[in-house]
Structures are given as structure tokens and as C-alpha cells.
Amino acid sequence: MLEGCSHCSNALLIVFFIERGNFGTNAPEDFRPGVDTEHKTGEPPMRLLPIAALALSVLAATGCTRWSMNHHLNNAYSAYERGNCEQVMLELSKVERASRARPYVWPEVSMMRGQCLERQKLYIDAVQTYQFIIASYPNSEYAYRARARLETLQSLGHYPTRSAAAVVRPTRF
């Protein structure tokens, strides 16, 4: 469940050490942090276990997905800067899987996908991606950017004018 999330793996290690009382023995017994010194049992106080379990469950339930999504989005931007659109597409797919409950990131992912399609000279696909952004998220910053990209593609001759691009819709029988 937490595979691939380094911060969640670190949280598991912390919980393991708290649970086991593996704090090291170089310090005198009475001063080891988290050790029950009143009863000299050498066990961590029981109040730490529920706190650690709660922290881990919160991390696993909410934070892990968001951090994973942000990690992959940052990787996508880095790959885009390097010109590696194949890696961008892979990272964006990972973002989409991690963001099913976070629709605010979807237009950003679509915009980056459109820019990569443009960079790969797949102009028709890029145009369709930009049109999707405009239709699906008309009031977003990314719809504004998509309109600008469509105008740029049109001025470069990669996207025909509206009259030439009119699509004939099939008639229903």
C-alpha cells in the first residue's frame, strides 16, 4: 500500500522504532527518550503507540497520495525542461492515477500533455487536448492558456481557421 512513498516508509520505520523501543543504549537508562523511567521497564510509554498509529494512518490516508502526486508532477516538469516527453507522459499518467479525488490538478496535467504533444509535432492531438481543456474547464487559468496555444498554432499554420476546421456532425436517424 505504501510502496514507492519514501516519506510513508520513513513513517513506518519511526513507528517500528517507537514500538520496539530501539532508541539506542549509549545514554544512561534514566535519560533515554520515550522510555518509561518511572517503572524501569525499558518499554516506551503506551501513550506513544496510539499517537504514532494515528499519525501513520493520517499520512497513509491523505498525505501520501498528495505528496506522491506532487512528486510525479514535479518530475514531469523536470522531464519537460530536459525535453524528455516520453518521461513527461509517464509521470503525468502517475499523477492522474494519484489524483482521482483531486480534480483541481486535471487541467494542469492536460495542459502539460498538450505542450508535449506540440513539442513532438503531434499538432492535431495537441489541438484536441487544448479544446478538451477549454470545454471541460472553461473558467480555469489553463483554458486561457489553451486558447493562447490554439491561437499560436493557428498563426504558425498548424491549426486551421475556424471556418476550415468546422466539423460536420453526423445526422441521427
VMD Tcl script that builds the backbone (N, CA, C; Angstrom):
set m [mol new atoms 519]
animate dup $m
set s [atomselect $m all]
$s set {name element resname resid chain x y z} {
  {N N MET 1 A 0.828 -1.196 0.000}
  {CA C MET 1 A 0.000 0.000 0.000}
  {C C MET 1 A 0.865 1.249 0.000}
  {N N LEU 2 A 1.987 1.247 0.715}
  {CA C LEU 2 A 2.836 2.413 0.802}
  {C C LEU 2 A 4.072 2.284 -0.067}
  {N N GLU 3 A 4.038 1.352 -0.997}
  {CA C GLU 3 A 5.177 1.110 -1.850}
  {C C GLU 3 A 5.460 2.336 -2.696}
  {N N GLY 4 A 6.724 2.744 -2.728}
  {CA C GLY 4 A 7.104 3.865 -3.565}
  {C C GLY 4 A 7.023 5.213 -2.883}
  {N N CYS 5 A 6.498 5.300 -1.677}
  {CA C CYS 5 A 6.400 6.573 -0.974}
  {C C CYS 5 A 7.456 6.600 0.117}
  {N N SER 6 A 8.547 7.310 -0.124}
  {CA C SER 6 A 9.653 7.293 0.826}
  {C C SER 6 A 9.257 7.895 2.165}
  {N N HIS 7 A 8.404 8.942 2.147}
  {CA C HIS 7 A 8.008 9.550 3.414}
  {C C HIS 7 A 7.138 8.599 4.227}
  {N N CYS 8 A 6.304 7.805 3.574}
  {CA C CYS 8 A 5.483 6.832 4.298}
  {C C CYS 8 A 6.345 5.691 4.824}
  {N N SER 9 A 7.349 5.296 4.038}
  {CA C SER 9 A 8.262 4.252 4.501}
  {C C SER 9 A 9.027 4.723 5.723}
  {N N ASN 10 A 9.437 5.995 5.725}
  {CA C ASN 10 A 10.136 6.544 6.881}
  {C C ASN 10 A 9.220 6.570 8.091}
  {N N ALA 11 A 7.939 6.885 7.888}
  {CA C ALA 11 A 6.994 6.882 9.000}
  {C C ALA 11 A 6.857 5.474 9.578}
  {N N LEU 12 A 6.872 4.471 8.715}
  {CA C LEU 12 A 6.798 3.094 9.195}
  {C C LEU 12 A 8.021 2.747 10.037}
  {N N LEU 13 A 9.192 3.198 9.609}
  {CA C LEU 13 A 10.405 2.945 10.383}
  {C C LEU 13 A 10.345 3.609 11.751}
  {N N ILE 14 A 9.836 4.836 11.786}
  {CA C ILE 14 A 9.711 5.545 13.063}
  {C C ILE 14 A 8.771 4.794 13.991}
  {N N VAL 15 A 7.626 4.366 13.455}
  {CA C VAL 15 A 6.681 3.606 14.277}
  {C C VAL 15 A 7.324 2.320 14.768}
  {N N PHE 16 A 8.097 1.652 13.917}
  {CA C PHE 16 A 8.760 0.423 14.324}
  {C C PHE 16 A 9.702 0.687 15.499}
  {N N PHE 17 A 10.490 1.754 15.395}
  {CA C PHE 17 A 11.437 2.057 16.467}
  {C C PHE 17 A 10.729 2.459 17.753}
  {N N ILE 18 A 9.619 3.205 17.630}
  {CA C ILE 18 A 8.867 3.579 18.828}
  {C C ILE 18 A 8.277 2.328 19.468}
  {N N GLU 19 A 7.721 1.457 18.617}
  {CA C GLU 19 A 7.077 0.255 19.122}
  {C C GLU 19 A 8.084 -0.673 19.804}
  {N N ARG 20 A 9.274 -0.789 19.232}
  {CA C ARG 20 A 10.286 -1.709 19.755}
  {C C ARG 20 A 11.122 -1.093 20.871}
  {N N GLY 21 A 11.081 0.232 21.003}
  {CA C GLY 21 A 11.914 0.887 21.997}
  {C C GLY 21 A 13.375 0.904 21.594}
  {N N ASN 22 A 13.642 0.874 20.290}
  {CA C ASN 22 A 15.017 0.849 19.783}
  {C C ASN 22 A 15.569 2.269 19.713}
  {N N PHE 23 A 15.844 2.843 20.838}
  {CA C PHE 23 A 16.340 4.206 20.864}
  {C C PHE 23 A 17.846 4.258 21.036}
  {N N GLY 24 A 18.502 3.144 21.177}
  {CA C GLY 24 A 19.939 3.113 21.416}
  {C C GLY 24 A 20.201 3.028 22.912}
  {N N THR 25 A 21.356 2.540 23.276}
  {CA C THR 25 A 21.631 2.340 24.695}
  {C C THR 25 A 22.868 3.097 25.143}
  {N N ASN 26 A 23.347 4.056 24.346}
  {CA C ASN 26 A 24.523 4.808 24.741}
  {C C ASN 26 A 24.231 5.766 25.892}
  {N N ALA 27 A 22.991 6.251 25.975}
  {CA C ALA 27 A 22.625 7.176 27.041}
  {C C ALA 27 A 22.285 6.373 28.294}
  {N N PRO 28 A 22.471 6.975 29.456}
  {CA C PRO 28 A 22.062 6.276 30.678}
  {C C PRO 28 A 20.581 5.916 30.606}
  {N N GLU 29 A 20.222 4.824 31.235}
  {CA C GLU 29 A 18.862 4.300 31.132}
  {C C GLU 29 A 17.810 5.319 31.532}
  {N N ASP 30 A 18.073 6.105 32.555}
  {CA C ASP 30 A 17.068 7.046 33.044}
  {C C ASP 30 A 16.826 8.198 32.083}
  {N N PHE 31 A 17.709 8.400 31.104}
  {CA C PHE 31 A 17.563 9.546 30.225}
  {C C PHE 31 A 17.254 9.167 28.786}
  {N N ARG 32 A 16.980 7.913 28.507}
  {CA C ARG 32 A 16.625 7.531 27.147}
  {C C ARG 32 A 15.262 8.110 26.807}
  {N N PRO 33 A 15.144 8.806 25.684}
  {CA C PRO 33 A 13.854 9.407 25.337}
  {C C PRO 33 A 12.807 8.334 25.063}
  {N N GLY 34 A 11.617 8.568 25.561}
  {CA C GLY 34 A 10.495 7.677 25.293}
  {C C GLY 34 A 10.472 6.425 26.129}
  {N N VAL 35 A 11.380 6.267 27.074}
  {CA C VAL 35 A 11.416 5.058 27.891}
  {C C VAL 35 A 10.741 5.351 29.219}
  {N N ASP 36 A 9.957 4.420 29.670}
  {CA C ASP 36 A 9.240 4.549 30.938}
  {C C ASP 36 A 10.255 4.423 32.074}
  {N N THR 37 A 10.728 5.574 32.573}
  {CA C THR 37 A 11.760 5.544 33.609}
  {C C THR 37 A 11.167 5.365 34.995}
  {N N GLU 38 A 9.874 5.654 35.126}
  {CA C GLU 38 A 9.261 5.541 36.454}
  {C C GLU 38 A 9.224 4.096 36.910}
  {N N HIS 39 A 8.863 3.182 36.023}
  {CA C HIS 39 A 8.741 1.769 36.380}
  {C C HIS 39 A 9.964 0.957 35.962}
  {N N LYS 40 A 10.911 1.597 35.281}
  {CA C LYS 40 A 12.157 0.944 34.848}
  {C C LYS 40 A 11.897 -0.325 34.031}
  {N N THR 41 A 10.878 -0.245 33.169}
  {CA C THR 41 A 10.559 -1.425 32.361}
  {C C THR 41 A 11.345 -1.452 31.062}
  {N N GLY 42 A 11.861 -0.300 30.643}
  {CA C GLY 42 A 12.566 -0.241 29.370}
  {C C GLY 42 A 11.635 -0.207 28.179}
  {N N GLU 43 A 10.339 -0.145 28.412}
  {CA C GLU 43 A 9.350 -0.092 27.339}
  {C C GLU 43 A 8.954 1.353 27.084}
  {N N PRO 44 A 8.608 1.681 25.851}
  {CA C PRO 44 A 8.126 3.034 25.594}
  {C C PRO 44 A 6.766 3.224 26.266}
  {N N PRO 45 A 6.455 4.440 26.669}
  {CA C PRO 45 A 5.148 4.666 27.280}
  {C C PRO 45 A 4.034 4.306 26.299}
  {N N MET 46 A 2.976 3.727 26.755}
  {CA C MET 46 A 1.881 3.257 25.900}
  {C C MET 46 A 1.182 4.395 25.174}
  {N N ARG 47 A 1.275 5.610 25.682}
  {CA C ARG 47 A 0.593 6.715 25.010}
  {C C ARG 47 A 1.217 7.039 23.650}
  {N N LEU 48 A 2.465 6.654 23.423}
  {CA C LEU 48 A 3.110 6.927 22.144}
  {C C LEU 48 A 2.581 6.040 21.023}
  {N N LEU 49 A 2.190 4.849 21.341}
  {CA C LEU 49 A 1.732 3.922 20.299}
  {C C LEU 49 A 0.462 4.411 19.606}
  {N N PRO 50 A -0.585 4.830 20.340}
  {CA C PRO 50 A -1.769 5.326 19.629}
  {C C PRO 50 A -1.477 6.593 18.833}
  {N N ILE 51 A -0.613 7.454 19.342}
  {CA C ILE 51 A -0.268 8.682 18.614}
  {C C ILE 51 A 0.467 8.326 17.326}
  {N N ALA 52 A 1.409 7.419 17.407}
  {CA C ALA 52 A 2.152 7.001 16.222}
  {C C ALA 52 A 1.227 6.323 15.210}
  {N N ALA 53 A 0.318 5.500 15.695}
  {CA C ALA 53 A -0.621 4.822 14.792}
  {C C ALA 53 A -1.535 5.830 14.112}
  {N N LEU 54 A -1.998 6.827 14.851}
  {CA C LEU 54 A -2.860 7.860 14.274}
  {C C LEU 54 A -2.103 8.662 13.222}
  {N N ALA 55 A -0.875 9.038 13.543}
  {CA C ALA 55 A -0.071 9.803 12.589}
  {C C ALA 55 A 0.156 9.011 11.309}
  {N N LEU 56 A 0.448 7.745 11.446}
  {CA C LEU 56 A 0.672 6.904 10.276}
  {C C LEU 56 A -0.602 6.752 9.445}
  {N N SER 57 A -1.740 6.588 10.101}
  {CA C SER 57 A -2.987 6.429 9.344}
  {C C SER 57 A -3.358 7.708 8.616}
  {N N VAL 58 A -3.119 8.856 9.229}
  {CA C VAL 58 A -3.399 10.126 8.556}
  {C C VAL 58 A -2.477 10.284 7.355}
  {N N LEU 59 A -1.216 9.957 7.530}
  {CA C LEU 59 A -0.261 10.038 6.434}
  {C C LEU 59 A -0.670 9.130 5.286}
  {N N ALA 60 A -1.029 7.918 5.622}
  {CA C ALA 60 A -1.378 6.940 4.584}
  {C C ALA 60 A -2.689 7.295 3.894}
  {N N ALA 61 A -3.642 7.843 4.642}
  {CA C ALA 61 A -4.970 8.110 4.078}
  {C C ALA 61 A -4.996 9.365 3.221}
  {N N THR 62 A -4.261 10.396 3.606}
  {CA C THR 62 A -4.377 11.660 2.887}
  {C C THR 62 A -3.079 12.140 2.289}
  {N N GLY 63 A -2.069 12.272 3.086}
  {CA C GLY 63 A -0.845 12.916 2.656}
  {C C GLY 63 A -0.063 12.145 1.625}
  {N N CYS 64 A -0.035 10.849 1.730}
  {CA C CYS 64 A 0.791 10.045 0.849}
  {C C CYS 64 A 0.387 10.261 -0.611}
  {N N THR 65 A -0.891 10.236 -0.891}
  {CA C THR 65 A -1.360 10.407 -2.260}
  {C C THR 65 A -1.031 11.796 -2.784}
  {N N ARG 66 A -1.250 12.806 -1.956}
  {CA C ARG 66 A -0.980 14.178 -2.389}
  {C C ARG 66 A 0.512 14.365 -2.624}
  {N N TRP 67 A 1.343 13.879 -1.712}
  {CA C TRP 67 A 2.779 14.019 -1.874}
  {C C TRP 67 A 3.268 13.232 -3.078}
  {N N SER 68 A 2.715 12.072 -3.292}
  {CA C SER 68 A 3.088 11.269 -4.447}
  {C C SER 68 A 2.705 11.997 -5.732}
  {N N MET 69 A 1.498 12.555 -5.742}
  {CA C MET 69 A 1.024 13.284 -6.909}
  {C C MET 69 A 1.941 14.475 -7.185}
  {N N ASN 70 A 2.279 15.249 -6.154}
  {CA C ASN 70 A 3.154 16.402 -6.330}
  {C C ASN 70 A 4.547 15.974 -6.793}
  {N N HIS 71 A 5.023 14.875 -6.270}
  {CA C HIS 71 A 6.330 14.352 -6.663}
  {C C HIS 71 A 6.354 14.031 -8.159}
  {N N HIS 72 A 5.318 13.345 -8.622}
  {CA C HIS 72 A 5.268 12.977 -10.042}
  {C C HIS 72 A 5.049 14.205 -10.926}
  {N N LEU 73 A 4.291 15.174 -10.448}
  {CA C LEU 73 A 4.083 16.401 -11.217}
  {C C LEU 73 A 5.399 17.172 -11.333}
  {N N ASN 74 A 6.151 17.251 -10.243}
  {CA C ASN 74 A 7.463 17.901 -10.295}
  {C C ASN 74 A 8.408 17.161 -11.240}
  {N N ASN 75 A 8.357 15.831 -11.205}
  {CA C ASN 75 A 9.175 15.042 -12.129}
  {C C ASN 75 A 8.789 15.315 -13.580}
  {N N ALA 76 A 7.495 15.489 -13.822}
  {CA C ALA 76 A 7.025 15.778 -15.182}
  {C C ALA 76 A 7.561 17.127 -15.657}
  {N N TYR 77 A 7.516 18.136 -14.798}
  {CA C TYR 77 A 8.050 19.450 -15.172}
  {C C TYR 77 A 9.558 19.361 -15.445}
  {N N SER 78 A 10.271 18.623 -14.618}
  {CA C SER 78 A 11.717 18.465 -14.825}
  {C C SER 78 A 12.005 17.767 -16.147}
  {N N ALA 79 A 11.255 16.723 -16.437}
  {CA C ALA 79 A 11.439 15.995 -17.700}
  {C C ALA 79 A 11.100 16.892 -18.887}
  {N N TYR 80 A 10.090 17.744 -18.744}
  {CA C TYR 80 A 9.717 18.660 -19.821}
  {C C TYR 80 A 10.848 19.652 -20.093}
  {N N GLU 81 A 11.455 20.145 -19.010}
  {CA C GLU 81 A 12.587 21.069 -19.169}
  {C C GLU 81 A 13.756 20.409 -19.888}
  {N N ARG 82 A 13.939 19.110 -19.663}
  {CA C ARG 82 A 15.007 18.370 -20.337}
  {C C ARG 82 A 14.616 17.963 -21.759}
  {N N GLY 83 A 13.348 18.138 -22.122}
  {CA C GLY 83 A 12.895 17.755 -23.452}
  {C C GLY 83 A 12.524 16.297 -23.583}
  {N N ASN 84 A 12.323 15.612 -22.476}
  {CA C ASN 84 A 12.012 14.186 -22.473}
  {C C ASN 84 A 10.503 13.980 -22.347}
  {N N CYS 85 A 9.803 14.084 -23.454}
  {CA C CYS 85 A 8.340 14.000 -23.426}
  {C C CYS 85 A 7.828 12.601 -23.102}
  {N N GLU 86 A 8.600 11.570 -23.404}
  {CA C GLU 86 A 8.167 10.220 -23.035}
  {C C GLU 86 A 8.087 10.098 -21.516}
  {N N GLN 87 A 9.096 10.652 -20.819}
  {CA C GLN 87 A 9.092 10.623 -19.357}
  {C C GLN 87 A 7.979 11.506 -18.802}
  {N N VAL 88 A 7.718 12.622 -19.466}
  {CA C VAL 88 A 6.630 13.511 -19.040}
  {C C VAL 88 A 5.316 12.755 -19.073}
  {N N MET 89 A 5.058 12.063 -20.172}
  {CA C MET 89 A 3.799 11.328 -20.314}
  {C C MET 89 A 3.674 10.236 -19.246}
  {N N LEU 90 A 4.774 9.570 -18.946}
  {CA C LEU 90 A 4.763 8.543 -17.906}
  {C C LEU 90 A 4.442 9.170 -16.548}
  {N N GLU 91 A 5.105 10.261 -16.215}
  {CA C GLU 91 A 4.868 10.929 -14.930}
  {C C GLU 91 A 3.445 11.473 -14.849}
  {N N LEU 92 A 2.931 12.006 -15.954}
  {CA C LEU 92 A 1.556 12.525 -15.950}
  {C C LEU 92 A 0.544 11.404 -15.744}
  {N N SER 93 A 0.828 10.234 -16.280}
  {CA C SER 93 A -0.057 9.085 -16.036}
  {C C SER 93 A -0.070 8.731 -14.556}
  {N N LYS 94 A 1.084 8.796 -13.913}
  {CA C LYS 94 A 1.160 8.521 -12.474}
  {C C LYS 94 A 0.413 9.588 -11.683}
  {N N VAL 95 A 0.511 10.845 -12.128}
  {CA C VAL 95 A -0.237 11.929 -11.464}
  {C C VAL 95 A -1.736 11.675 -11.585}
  {N N GLU 96 A -2.173 11.302 -12.773}
  {CA C GLU 96 A -3.607 11.052 -12.975}
  {C C GLU 96 A -4.115 9.933 -12.082}
  {N N ARG 97 A -3.331 8.874 -11.938}
  {CA C ARG 97 A -3.753 7.776 -11.059}
  {C C ARG 97 A -3.824 8.229 -9.605}
  {N N ALA 98 A -2.909 9.097 -9.206}
  {CA C ALA 98 A -2.872 9.558 -7.813}
  {C C ALA 98 A -3.866 10.679 -7.543}
  {N N SER 99 A -4.434 11.269 -8.593}
  {CA C SER 99 A -5.269 12.460 -8.398}
  {C C SER 99 A -6.750 12.234 -8.666}
  {N N ARG 100 A -7.185 11.015 -8.611}
  {CA C ARG 100 A -8.597 10.742 -8.922}
  {C C ARG 100 A -9.548 11.529 -8.026}
  {N N ALA 101 A -9.158 11.778 -6.786}
  {CA C ALA 101 A -10.007 12.535 -5.865}
  {C C ALA 101 A -9.612 14.008 -5.817}
  {N N ARG 102 A -8.723 14.437 -6.680}
  {CA C ARG 102 A -8.246 15.820 -6.677}
  {C C ARG 102 A -8.363 16.408 -8.085}
  {N N PRO 103 A -9.579 16.763 -8.500}
  {CA C PRO 103 A -9.779 17.236 -9.873}
  {C C PRO 103 A -9.129 18.586 -10.179}
  {N N TYR 104 A -8.702 19.331 -9.158}
  {CA C TYR 104 A -8.080 20.624 -9.409}
  {C C TYR 104 A -6.783 20.506 -10.198}
  {N N VAL 105 A -6.171 19.338 -10.218}
  {CA C VAL 105 A -4.895 19.163 -10.914}
  {C C VAL 105 A -5.102 18.704 -12.362}
  {N N TRP 106 A -6.268 18.257 -12.712}
  {CA C TRP 106 A -6.517 17.698 -14.044}
  {C C TRP 106 A -6.247 18.683 -15.186}
  {N N PRO 107 A -6.687 19.946 -15.098}
  {CA C PRO 107 A -6.391 20.834 -16.232}
  {C C PRO 107 A -4.890 21.094 -16.406}
  {N N GLU 108 A -4.157 21.148 -15.305}
  {CA C GLU 108 A -2.705 21.340 -15.389}
  {C C GLU 108 A -2.045 20.154 -16.082}
  {N N VAL 109 A -2.489 18.951 -15.730}
  {CA C VAL 109 A -1.950 17.739 -16.352}
  {C C VAL 109 A -2.265 17.738 -17.846}
  {N N SER 110 A -3.483 18.098 -18.199}
  {CA C SER 110 A -3.868 18.131 -19.618}
  {C C SER 110 A -3.065 19.175 -20.386}
  {N N MET 111 A -2.821 20.320 -19.754}
  {CA C MET 111 A -2.053 21.378 -20.417}
  {C C MET 111 A -0.633 20.907 -20.713}
  {N N MET 112 A -0.015 20.280 -19.730}
  {CA C MET 112 A 1.350 19.796 -19.957}
  {C C MET 112 A 1.366 18.709 -21.029}
  {N N ARG 113 A 0.335 17.875 -21.036}
  {CA C ARG 113 A 0.258 16.834 -22.062}
  {C C ARG 113 A 0.154 17.493 -23.449}
  {N N GLY 114 A -0.667 18.522 -23.571}
  {CA C GLY 114 A -0.794 19.237 -24.846}
  {C C GLY 114 A 0.516 19.862 -25.294}
  {N N GLN 115 A 1.262 20.435 -24.348}
  {CA C GLN 115 A 2.543 21.043 -24.692}
  {C C GLN 115 A 3.545 19.991 -25.174}
  {N N CYS 116 A 3.516 18.829 -24.560}
  {CA C CYS 116 A 4.414 17.759 -25.014}
  {C C CYS 116 A 4.004 17.256 -26.398}
  {N N LEU 117 A 2.724 17.147 -26.625}
  {CA C LEU 117 A 2.256 16.721 -27.946}
  {C C LEU 117 A 2.712 17.723 -29.011}
  {N N GLU 118 A 2.643 18.997 -28.661}
  {CA C GLU 118 A 3.128 20.034 -29.570}
  {C C GLU 118 A 4.627 19.866 -29.830}
  {N N ARG 119 A 5.376 19.653 -28.767}
  {CA C ARG 119 A 6.829 19.501 -28.872}
  {C C ARG 119 A 7.186 18.307 -29.750}
  {N N GLN 120 A 6.337 17.276 -29.734}
  {CA C GLN 120 A 6.559 16.079 -30.556}
  {C C GLN 120 A 5.988 16.240 -31.960}
  {N N LYS 121 A 5.503 17.449 -32.258}
  {CA C LYS 121 A 4.915 17.787 -33.563}
  {C C LYS 121 A 3.633 17.005 -33.855}
  {N N LEU 122 A 2.931 16.614 -32.822}
  {CA C LEU 122 A 1.622 15.963 -32.956}
  {C C LEU 122 A 0.554 17.044 -32.757}
  {N N TYR 123 A 0.485 17.936 -33.744}
  {CA C TYR 123 A -0.319 19.144 -33.596}
  {C C TYR 123 A -1.807 18.878 -33.484}
  {N N ILE 124 A -2.310 17.916 -34.229}
  {CA C ILE 124 A -3.744 17.619 -34.165}
  {C C ILE 124 A -4.111 17.123 -32.768}
  {N N ASP 125 A -3.288 16.263 -32.210}
  {CA C ASP 125 A -3.543 15.774 -30.851}
  {C C ASP 125 A -3.443 16.910 -29.833}
  {N N ALA 126 A -2.469 17.786 -30.026}
  {CA C ALA 126 A -2.313 18.930 -29.120}
  {C C ALA 126 A -3.539 19.832 -29.199}
  {N N VAL 127 A -4.013 20.090 -30.413}
  {CA C VAL 127 A -5.208 20.929 -30.595}
  {C C VAL 127 A -6.403 20.299 -29.887}
  {N N GLN 128 A -6.591 19.003 -30.059}
  {CA C GLN 128 A -7.711 18.333 -29.403}
  {C C GLN 128 A -7.586 18.381 -27.883}
  {N N THR 129 A -6.365 18.282 -27.377}
  {CA C THR 129 A -6.154 18.379 -25.934}
  {C C THR 129 A -6.506 19.774 -25.447}
  {N N TYR 130 A -6.078 20.803 -26.174}
  {CA C TYR 130 A -6.410 22.176 -25.784}
  {C C TYR 130 A -7.912 22.431 -25.856}
  {N N GLN 131 A -8.560 21.889 -26.882}
  {CA C GLN 131 A -10.017 22.031 -26.987}
  {C C GLN 131 A -10.714 21.333 -25.821}
  {N N PHE 132 A -10.195 20.202 -25.413}
  {CA C PHE 132 A -10.736 19.490 -24.252}
  {C C PHE 132 A -10.628 20.352 -22.995}
  {N N ILE 133 A -9.481 20.992 -22.799}
  {CA C ILE 133 A -9.290 21.849 -21.626}
  {C C ILE 133 A -10.302 22.987 -21.640}
  {N N ILE 134 A -10.468 23.619 -22.791}
  {CA C ILE 134 A -11.393 24.754 -22.909}
  {C C ILE 134 A -12.821 24.303 -22.638}
  {N N ALA 135 A -13.196 23.140 -23.168}
  {CA C ALA 135 A -14.566 22.644 -22.985}
  {C C ALA 135 A -14.808 22.149 -21.560}
  {N N SER 136 A -13.826 21.515 -20.949}
  {CA C SER 136 A -14.015 20.901 -19.635}
  {C C SER 136 A -13.781 21.861 -18.473}
  {N N TYR 137 A -12.883 22.811 -18.656}
  {CA C TYR 137 A -12.516 23.733 -17.563}
  {C C TYR 137 A -12.536 25.166 -18.086}
  {N N PRO 138 A -13.696 25.641 -18.550}
  {CA C PRO 138 A -13.753 26.923 -19.260}
  {C C PRO 138 A -13.326 28.136 -18.432}
  {N N ASN 139 A -13.436 28.076 -17.133}
  {CA C ASN 139 A -13.104 29.229 -16.299}
  {C C ASN 139 A -11.735 29.123 -15.643}
  {N N SER 140 A -10.961 28.148 -16.033}
  {CA C SER 140 A -9.661 27.947 -15.391}
  {C C SER 140 A -8.574 28.748 -16.101}
  {N N GLU 141 A -7.477 28.918 -15.404}
  {CA C GLU 141 A -6.283 29.557 -15.968}
  {C C GLU 141 A -5.798 28.758 -17.176}
  {N N TYR 142 A -5.964 27.445 -17.116}
  {CA C TYR 142 A -5.464 26.591 -18.184}
  {C C TYR 142 A -6.310 26.701 -19.445}
  {N N ALA 143 A -7.584 27.042 -19.324}
  {CA C ALA 143 A -8.408 27.295 -20.509}
  {C C ALA 143 A -7.900 28.547 -21.225}
  {N N TYR 144 A -7.538 29.549 -20.448}
  {CA C TYR 144 A -6.963 30.766 -21.026}
  {C C TYR 144 A -5.668 30.434 -21.763}
  {N N ARG 145 A -4.811 29.649 -21.128}
  {CA C ARG 145 A -3.552 29.253 -21.759}
  {C C ARG 145 A -3.790 28.398 -23.001}
  {N N ALA 146 A -4.783 27.517 -22.932}
  {CA C ALA 146 A -5.092 26.653 -24.073}
  {C C ALA 146 A -5.563 27.487 -25.268}
  {N N ARG 147 A -6.388 28.510 -24.996}
  {CA C ARG 147 A -6.823 29.399 -26.086}
  {C C ARG 147 A -5.613 30.090 -26.724}
  {N N ALA 148 A -4.680 30.521 -25.884}
  {CA C ALA 148 A -3.475 31.178 -26.401}
  {C C ALA 148 A -2.652 30.218 -27.245}
  {N N ARG 149 A -2.538 28.974 -26.805}
  {CA C ARG 149 A -1.783 27.977 -27.578}
  {C C ARG 149 A -2.467 27.713 -28.921}
  {N N LEU 150 A -3.817 27.648 -28.905}
  {CA C LEU 150 A -4.542 27.439 -30.167}
  {C C LEU 150 A -4.296 28.603 -31.129}
  {N N GLU 151 A -4.282 29.827 -30.616}
  {CA C GLU 151 A -4.015 31.000 -31.465}
  {C C GLU 151 A -2.599 30.931 -32.031}
  {N N THR 152 A -1.652 30.516 -31.200}
  {CA C THR 152 A -0.267 30.390 -31.665}
  {C C THR 152 A -0.158 29.320 -32.742}
  {N N LEU 153 A -0.782 28.182 -32.510}
  {CA C LEU 153 A -0.748 27.110 -33.510}
  {C C LEU 153 A -1.409 27.561 -34.807}
  {N N GLN 154 A -2.483 28.341 -34.681}
  {CA C GLN 154 A -3.171 28.849 -35.863}
  {C C GLN 154 A -2.262 29.812 -36.632}
  {N N SER 155 A -1.582 30.700 -35.915}
  {CA C SER 155 A -0.708 31.665 -36.591}
  {C C SER 155 A 0.497 30.983 -37.241}
  {N N LEU 156 A 0.910 29.836 -36.708}
  {CA C LEU 156 A 2.020 29.083 -37.295}
  {C C LEU 156 A 1.576 28.152 -38.424}
  {N N GLY 157 A 0.254 28.054 -38.641}
  {CA C GLY 157 A -0.268 27.218 -39.709}
  {C C GLY 157 A -0.485 25.762 -39.324}
  {N N HIS 158 A -0.395 25.457 -38.025}
  {CA C HIS 158 A -0.600 24.081 -37.568}
  {C C HIS 158 A -2.038 23.796 -37.175}
  {N N TYR 159 A -2.847 24.853 -37.159}
  {CA C TYR 159 A -4.246 24.705 -36.759}
  {C C TYR 159 A -5.055 25.595 -37.681}
  {N N PRO 160 A -5.929 25.003 -38.504}
  {CA C PRO 160 A -6.673 25.801 -39.492}
  {C C PRO 160 A -7.656 26.768 -38.811}
  {N N THR 161 A -8.064 27.773 -39.585}
  {CA C THR 161 A -9.034 28.734 -39.069}
  {C C THR 161 A -10.344 28.033 -38.762}
  {N N ARG 162 A -11.171 28.698 -38.011}
  {CA C ARG 162 A -12.443 28.092 -37.567}
  {C C ARG 162 A -13.315 27.626 -38.734}
  {N N SER 163 A -13.405 28.402 -39.787}
  {CA C SER 163 A -14.264 28.011 -40.903}
  {C C SER 163 A -13.752 26.736 -41.571}
  {N N ALA 164 A -12.430 26.611 -41.693}
  {CA C ALA 164 A -11.868 25.411 -42.316}
  {C C ALA 164 A -11.907 24.225 -41.364}
  {N N ALA 165 A -11.951 24.509 -40.058}
  {CA C ALA 165 A -11.913 23.426 -39.074}
  {C C ALA 165 A -13.309 22.992 -38.644}
  {N N ALA 166 A -14.328 23.573 -39.274}
  {CA C ALA 166 A -15.689 23.211 -38.886}
  {C C ALA 166 A -15.909 21.721 -39.114}
  {N N VAL 167 A -16.451 21.095 -38.119}
  {CA C VAL 167 A -16.672 19.664 -38.184}
  {C C VAL 167 A -18.127 19.420 -38.553}
  {N N VAL 168 A -18.342 18.561 -39.523}
  {CA C VAL 168 A -19.697 18.201 -39.904}
  {C C VAL 168 A -20.140 17.081 -38.993}
  {N N ARG 169 A -21.208 17.319 -38.271}
  {CA C ARG 169 A -21.694 16.320 -37.316}
  {C C ARG 169 A -22.651 15.364 -38.042}
  {N N PRO 170 A -22.564 14.093 -37.758}
  {CA C PRO 170 A -23.461 13.130 -38.411}
  {C C PRO 170 A -24.912 13.345 -37.973}
  {N N THR 171 A -25.806 13.113 -38.880}
  {CA C THR 171 A -27.226 13.239 -38.586}
  {C C THR 171 A -27.749 11.953 -37.986}
  {N N ARG 172 A -28.583 12.097 -36.979}
  {CA C ARG 172 A -29.189 10.898 -36.359}
  {C C ARG 172 A -30.395 10.464 -37.159}
  {N N PHE 173 A -30.554 9.210 -37.266}
  {CA C PHE 173 A -31.709 8.687 -37.998}
  {C C PHE 173 A -32.770 8.235 -37.048}
}
mol reanalyze $m
mol bondsrecalc $m
mol representation Tube
mol addrep $m
